[in-house]
Amino acid sequence: RQIPTCKHTIEFWDRFENMDYVDYEHDLDVDAMECGTTAEMEQVRQRVMEESLSGFTIVRGMACLKRAVEPIGKEDLTPRTDGVRCSFMLPCPGCVVKAKDCKHKGDQWERLDGVDCEDILEAETMRCATDTELDAAKGLAKAMCYQGFVVRDGVASFKQPGRIFKREGLAPRKDGA
């Protein structure tokens, strides 16, 4: 799906009442945050933009932050039929791209052999057996705001941006690879 060019001067959001985004195949809920006040709502919006997430559902004062494989549009939302009131907050995809572009200036990568951050879910994988494929993996990580990726046996596993990679959060691989 192509992301439209955005002309907003401030970030723009749509709110869809009693609609939700559910993807049982990928189940990519990133986190939950309190969202019962205006200040909490602003914190959730800020996190969605900073981490290039897809949007969030508000249910009973909590925000369920979503990361989708493809950008979410209003046509991807479904009515909530279980009687629970909710709202889905969808950022303008162009605003999210602008936020990504602002965050990722430069291509600084650090290679750390023999470690992984195994408690962070994988978002996707791609072949990564050549220098060209490694450059493509770096480009995808930058474009999707993935926190990093692990290359093993010629496959790059991209880590979900649910939290920030920190050197002290990395551990030796349990399998010794």
Disulfide bonds with the S-S distance in Angstrom:
none
